[in-house]
């Protein structure tokens, strides 16, 4: 059976065309019927993935081509979801590295590729978007070879086969000049170059859980590859942790295999198959699920530690409950506990007052995705500023560091270096990357990077590309300066008035427009000076019965600055919060009453 099976992972940077290529593999292998209505980017299954065009959850899928079953695992390209990547690679025997013909190999690609090469997987390189007018396929191929050398690839891995493809137009070829055809060369290369799993079907059953999901009917569903033996429905199984301790015993109540995008129930699975298994309640990712006779766990990649934490609180603003229908702490608690069950990189702890929860994760993007998902489900939340999780080593405080790789136009490199050094980052590499661009690499404390991305895009006029990667825990770097400017705070509740906002424009940048509902303590703009300023955005013009000499000037307001959820979370200070509802994102002071704020400030100063 396993001779007709290939397990591969597709590695690509965000937006290099991986999910579009998988769509074409589905179509050309006959997984979709000719008349079946298929959504574009079928692998991006949830709304957020479709909107942002990024892969957040790793998903296995399966196609059959001329009698050969190919299991394809889509890997996330973003470092915040890096914890998943390493475990996914343990399920496959080969990888396809997909690289944009213009952009070349990017840092996140490097991260995943390094993991794949270290596991001894044989790569196939596909240069995608070959029809781009700014494509530079030969240079990109040289870059990939240099990348493999720098990642300590062995001779066999360096002798990789190459295909030139256009995922959108559905062709691949060994010829760089080809501009038509189909994906047959890719299917043939997968068949000939990727080894079959070749695992022992006669040994007792063992299986390493690499992905975790929850189903309302089946309970916990663990996905992974069968490493040895055969399993049938209702066979007795048990879960063992990395130290060989038994976590629980049970039965395999349901086995499912992947067919296209669907999970299909099967009666048995053999070594090499990628399956989903239900029947256990406590087992989680990195646990070995095996026959009761097995005592040795399969070596597994440990889960990366969380580096950032945020406080999720009940929304207590004056507008609470107007837009969302899930507002109580009990509902928020249940939802976060469900999230923690399936999202292994997240840790949730309840505060003593039971009204807020500390949620720790791998980065701003990952936690932002959780908040955005909850908001769409009808939740209202108050979110605090992210804080870094400190460690301790030998009695000294440590903090997480990240490798930051930045590609910018030469003219902006000085500004970026200066800003990063202010944030206590060390420059580790600086080299020209061609076409008037410079590549900068830094080792930076995660703390200093909170909120930097928006500023970075402004400094580089939107042309800079920044990629981050968790590096290590190291010595604490001391205080880092925060936001330079104060904020404008509304001193009353009501609707914003154009006349009042017009006179406030000189004070700084506004975040609100006329007729917007405001409340006392809500932040309506950024002050041009370092101090916070309380202002009245509700004041109307005094009308008199005297006729003025000139006509009233028409009020022309600059459009307000609107922030996305991630920008708002990165912008706020320690004494501020983001109010998140299904329809609005508002920034506010944690203490709405100005007298309470003064008391709290006096306490801190004392």
KOLLUM-434141 format. One record per residue (C-alpha): chain; z, y, x. Coordinates in steps of 0.1 Angstrom, whole numbers. Layout:
! residues N
 gugu    up north  east
    A     Z     Y     X
...
//
This chain:
! residues 606
 gugu    up north  east
    A     0     0     0
    A    10    25    27
    A   -23    21    45
    A   -39    40    16
    A   -13    68    17
    A   -11   100    38
    A    18   125    37
    A     9   160    49
    A    25   194    48
    A     6   227    47
    A    20   255    69
    A     7   290    65
    A    20   326    66
    A    25   345    34
    A    -9   354    19
    A   -31   333    43
    A   -46   314    14
    A   -26   281    13
    A   -20   279   -24
    A   -57   288   -32
    A   -68   260    -8
    A   -46   235   -26
    A   -62   246   -59
    A   -96   236   -44
    A   -84   203   -31
    A   -72   195   -67
    A  -106   204   -81
    A  -127   186   -56
    A  -106   154   -56
    A  -110   151   -94
    A   -73   156  -101
    A   -82   182  -127
    A  -108   172  -154
    A  -139   193  -153
    A  -130   208  -187
    A   -93   213  -180
    A   -81   248  -181
    A   -63   254  -148
    A   -43   284  -138
    A   -52   300  -106
    A   -27   292   -77
    A   -14   262   -96
    A    12   255   -69
    A    30   288   -75
    A    47   275  -105
    A    72   302  -114
    A    65   338  -125
    A    81   354   -94
    A    59   333   -71
    A    28   343   -90
    A    37   380   -89
    A    47   382   -53
    A    21   358   -41
    A    47   339   -20
    A    59   303   -21
    A    97   303   -28
    A   103   266   -37
    A    88   237   -17
    A    68   215   -41
    A    52   181   -35
    A    20   173   -52
    A    -4   144   -49
    A   -42   139   -51
    A   -64   108   -49
    A   -97   110   -30
    A  -119    79   -29
    A   -89    55   -33
    A   -68    74    -7
    A   -36    89   -20
    A   -27   122    -3
    A     8   136    -9
    A     8   173    -1
    A    40   193     4
    A    37   231     1
    A    61   248    26
    A    77   283    20
    A    63   308    45
    A    93   331    44
    A   122   328    68
    A   148   333    40
    A   137   299    27
    A   136   284    62
    A   164   260    54
    A   140   241    32
    A   112   239    57
    A   129   218    83
    A   139   191    58
    A   105   190    42
    A    88   182    75
    A   109   150    77
    A    89   137    47
    A    54   140    63
    A    34   124    91
    A    10   153    97
    A     6   190    92
    A   -23   213    84
    A   -18   247   100
    A   -37   273    80
    A   -44   306    97
    A   -62   337    85
    A   -93   343   106
    A   -84   380   110
    A   -46   381   112
    A   -41   351   134
    A    -8   332   139
    A    22   351   125
    A    59   347   134
    A    69   327   103
    A    40   303   110
    A    53   300   145
    A    88   291   132
    A    75   263   109
    A    49   251   135
    A    76   249   162
    A    97   227   139
    A    67   205   131
    A    57   200   168
    A    93   192   178
    A    92   164   152
    A    61   150   169
    A    37   157   140
    A     0   158   147
    A   -15   192   136
    A   -49   199   121
    A   -59   236   125
    A   -78   252    97
    A   -91   288   103
    A   -93   302    67
    A  -111   332    52
    A  -139   326    76
    A  -161   349    55
    A  -140   380    61
    A  -160   408    77
    A  -132   415   102
    A  -128   377   111
    A  -123   368   148
    A  -121   331   146
    A  -126   323   183
    A   -98   347   194
    A   -75   333   167
    A   -82   298   180
    A   -72   308   215
    A   -40   324   201
    A   -31   292   183
    A   -37   271   215
    A   -14   296   235
    A    11   293   206
    A    12   255   208
    A    16   257   246
    A    45   281   242
    A    61   258   217
    A    60   228   242
    A    33   208   223
    A    24   175   240
    A   -11   167   252
    A   -20   148   220
    A    -9   177   199
    A   -29   202   220
    A   -60   181   214
    A   -61   192   178
    A   -91   190   155
    A  -103   224   140
    A  -120   232   107
    A  -134   266    96
    A  -129   271    59
    A  -130   295    29
    A  -103   283     5
    A  -115   307   -22
    A  -151   295   -21
    A  -140   258   -16
    A  -158   248    16
    A  -147   236    51
    A  -168   227    81
    A  -166   221   119
    A  -194   247   122
    A  -182   283   125
    A  -213   297   109
    A  -212   275    78
    A  -210   296    46
    A  -214   268    19
    A  -205   232    12
    A  -174   215     0
    A  -140   202    13
    A  -152   166    22
    A  -148   173    60
    A  -111   182    53
    A  -105   150    33
    A  -121   129    60
    A  -101   145    87
    A   -69   139    68
    A   -78   103    64
    A   -88    98   101
    A   -64   120   119
    A   -31   117   100
    A   -13    83   105
    A    -2    63    75
    A    36    62    71
    A    38    27    86
    A    74    22    75
    A    93   -11    70
    A    90   -24    34
    A   112   -55    40
    A   143   -36    52
    A   170   -25    26
    A   160     6     6
    A   169    40    22
    A   158    75    12
    A   167   110    25
    A   171   137    -1
    A   152   168     9
    A   148   188   -23
    A   172   192   -52
    A   164   200   -88
    A   182   198  -122
    A   168   185  -154
    A   185   190  -188
    A   178   153  -197
    A   181   135  -164
    A   208   156  -146
    A   203   158  -109
    A   169   150   -95
    A   166   144   -58
    A   132   144   -41
    A   123   129    -7
    A   104   101    10
    A   114    64     9
    A   121    56    45
    A   124    19    42
    A   124    -9    16
    A   115    -9   -21
    A   134     6   -50
    A   130    -3   -87
    A   144    14  -118
    A   181     5  -124
    A   187    -8   -88
    A   223    -1   -75
    A   223    28   -50
    A   249    49   -32
    A   249    83   -14
    A   262    86    22
    A   268   119    40
    A   259   127    76
    A   292   111    89
    A   285    78    70
    A   311    85    43
    A   302    72     8
    A   300   102   -16
    A   293    82   -48
    A   277    50   -61
    A   254    46   -91
    A   221    33  -103
    A   185    47  -100
    A   182    56  -137
    A   147    71  -133
    A   121    71  -106
    A    92    95  -106
    A    61    98   -85
    A    38   129   -82
    A     4   129   -98
    A   -14   162   -94
    A    12   188  -106
    A    31   164  -128
    A    60   141  -122
    A    52   107  -137
    A    77    79  -143
    A    72    48  -122
    A    89    14  -121
    A    91    10   -83
    A    85    29   -51
    A    78    16   -16
    A    84    29    20
    A    63    59    26
    A    61    71   -10
    A    74   106   -19
    A    94   103   -51
    A   120   120   -73
    A   151   100   -82
    A   177   105  -109
    A   210    88  -115
    A   235   104   -92
    A   258   133  -100
    A   272   145   -66
    A   246   137   -40
    A   229   167   -25
    A   203   176     1
    A   206   160    35
    A   224   130    20
    A   211    95    25
    A   205    75    -7
    A   204    38     0
    A   210     2   -10
    A   248    -6   -11
    A   243   -28    21
    A   232     2    42
    A   260    20    61
    A   241    41    87
    A   229    75    74
    A   194    88    82
    A   195   116   107
    A   191   148    87
    A   187   185    95
    A   219   204    86
    A   217   233    61
    A   215   267    77
    A   246   288    72
    A   245   317    48
    A   244   351    66
    A   246   377    38
    A   269   380     8
    A   268   402   -23
    A   292   407   -52
    A   278   400   -87
    A   300   417  -112
    A   301   421  -150
    A   281   453  -159
    A   308   479  -169
    A   286   510  -172
    A   286   531  -204
    A   252   515  -213
    A   264   479  -209
    A   250   455  -235
    A   222   477  -247
    A   193   458  -230
    A   206   424  -221
    A   222   396  -243
    A   240   378  -215
    A   268   401  -204
    A   301   382  -201
    A   316   369  -169
    A   316   333  -183
    A   278   334  -188
    A   273   348  -153
    A   296   322  -138
    A   278   293  -156
    A   244   306  -145
    A   255   310  -108
    A   271   276  -107
    A   238   261  -120
    A   219   281   -93
    A   243   268   -66
    A   236   232   -77
    A   199   234   -71
    A   197   261   -44
    A   215   245   -14
    A   214   277     8
    A   236   296   -17
    A   274   296   -19
    A   293   310   -49
    A   330   319   -49
    A   349   334   -78
    A   371   365   -72
    A   408   366   -82
    A   402   389  -111
    A   375   364  -125
    A   352   394  -133
    A   330   391  -102
    A   315   365   -79
    A   307   365   -42
    A   273   350   -37
    A   263   342    -1
    A   228   333    10
    A   202   334    37
    A   189   370    33
    A   181   399    11
    A   149   384    -3
    A   165   351   -13
    A   194   369   -31
    A   169   394   -46
    A   149   364   -61
    A   181   351   -77
    A   190   385   -92
    A   154   390  -104
    A   153   356  -121
    A   187   362  -139
    A   175   396  -150
    A   144   381  -166
    A   166   356  -184
    A   185   385  -202
    A   215   390  -178
    A   231   423  -171
    A   248   426  -137
    A   265   450  -113
    A   254   443   -77
    A   273   455   -46
    A   259   464   -12
    A   250   433     8
    A   275   425    36
    A   271   403    66
    A   293   372    69
    A   312   374   101
    A   322   343   122
    A   349   338   148
    A   346   321   182
    A   374   319   207
    A   394   345   188
    A   366   370   190
    A   345   383   160
    A   309   371   159
    A   280   382   136
    A   245   368   128
    A   215   379   148
    A   179   378   139
    A   147   377   159
    A   125   406   145
    A    88   406   154
    A    70   438   145
    A    33   446   146
    A    26   484   145
    A    -1   509   154
    A     5   522   190
    A    13   557   177
    A    43   545   157
    A    58   521   183
    A    81   548   198
    A    96   557   165
    A   102   520   156
    A   119   513   190
    A   141   543   186
    A   152   534   151
    A   158   498   160
    A   179   508   190
    A   200   530   167
    A   206   498   147
    A   219   481   179
    A   188   459   184
    A   177   448   219
    A   140   450   227
    A   130   416   241
    A    92   419   243
    A    66   446   240
    A    29   439   245
    A    -5   451   231
    A   -18   429   204
    A   -54   443   204
    A   -72   468   181
    A   -48   497   189
    A   -17   477   178
    A    15   468   197
    A    37   437   191
    A    74   444   195
    A   101   417   195
    A   138   424   191
    A   171   406   189
    A   190   425   162
    A   223   421   143
    A   215   412   107
    A   239   440    97
    A   217   467   112
    A   186   454    94
    A   201   458    59
    A   180   486    43
    A   157   491    72
    A   125   477    57
    A   118   507    34
    A   124   532    62
    A   102   511    84
    A    73   512    59
    A    77   550    57
    A    78   555    95
    A    46   534   100
    A    28   549    69
    A    28   514    53
    A     7   498    81
    A    35   480   100
    A    43   443    96
    A    78   431   101
    A    90   395   102
    A   125   383   106
    A   141   350   116
    A   177   338   119
    A   185   334   156
    A   222   328   163
    A   258   340   158
    A   268   362   188
    A   294   389   198
    A   301   417   173
    A   282   448   182
    A   306   475   169
    A   299   500   141
    A   263   508   131
    A   254   541   114
    A   245   538    78
    A   224   560    54
    A   220   596    67
    A   218   614    34
    A   243   618     5
    A   233   614   -32
    A   230   636   -63
    A   254   623   -90
    A   252   632  -127
    A   284   649  -140
    A   277   642  -177
    A   262   617  -201
    A   230   624  -221
    A   193   628  -217
    A   179   644  -185
    A   163   678  -192
    A   131   690  -174
    A   145   725  -169
    A   176   712  -151
    A   157   688  -130
    A   133   715  -119
    A   161   735  -104
    A   175   703   -88
    A   143   695   -69
    A   152   719   -41
    A   184   698   -35
    A   165   666   -26
    A   145   637   -39
    A   149   628   -76
    A   151   592   -90
    A   149   601  -127
    A   124   618  -151
    A   130   641  -181
    A   142   624  -213
    A   158   595  -193
    A   192   585  -205
    A   219   592  -179
    A   257   587  -177
    A   285   603  -157
    A   287   588  -122
    A   250   577  -122
    A   230   585   -91
    A   200   605  -100
    A   186   615   -66
    A   191   617   -28
    A   207   649   -14
    A   189   666    15
    A   223   670    32
    A   248   643    43
    A   274   649    15
    A   274   637   -21
    A   268   664   -47
    A   277   664   -84
    A   251   681  -104
    A   243   688  -141
    A   209   673  -150
    A   215   680  -188
    A   215   718  -187
    A   189   734  -211
    A   176   769  -208
    A   196   796  -226
    A   174   810  -253
    A   178   847  -263
    A   160   869  -288
    A   148   892  -259
    A   112   889  -251
    A   106   882  -213
    A    81   903  -194
    A    61   874  -180
    A    53   841  -197
    A    77   813  -188
    A    63   793  -159
    A    53   758  -169
    A    76   733  -153
    A    59   710  -129
    A    80   682  -116
    A    73   659   -87
    A    71   623  -100
    A   105   606   -94
    A   110   581   -66
    A   112   546   -83
    A   129   518   -65
    A   123   481   -68
    A   154   458   -70
    A   153   450   -32
    A   149   487   -23
    A   178   497   -45
    A   201   470   -31
    A   192   480     5
    A   196   517    -3
    A   232   518   -17
    A   263   525     3
    A   297   506     2
    A   311   527   -27
    A   279   523   -49
    A   264   496   -71
    A   231   487   -86
    A   232   482  -123
    A   205   455  -132
    A   194   449  -168
    A   163   432  -182
    A   146   466  -186
    A   162   490  -160
    A   175   492  -124
    A   200   521  -121
    A   220   532   -91
    A   256   543   -97
    A   289   550   -80
    A   313   520   -83
    A   339   545   -97
    A   323   566  -124
    A   351   591  -128
    A   350   619  -102
    A   388   621  -101
    A   391   584   -93
    A   365   588   -66
    A   385   616   -50
    A   417   595   -51
    A   399   566   -35
    A   385   588    -7
    A   419   603     0
    A   433   568     4
    A   405   558    28
    A   410   591    48
    A   448   585    50
//
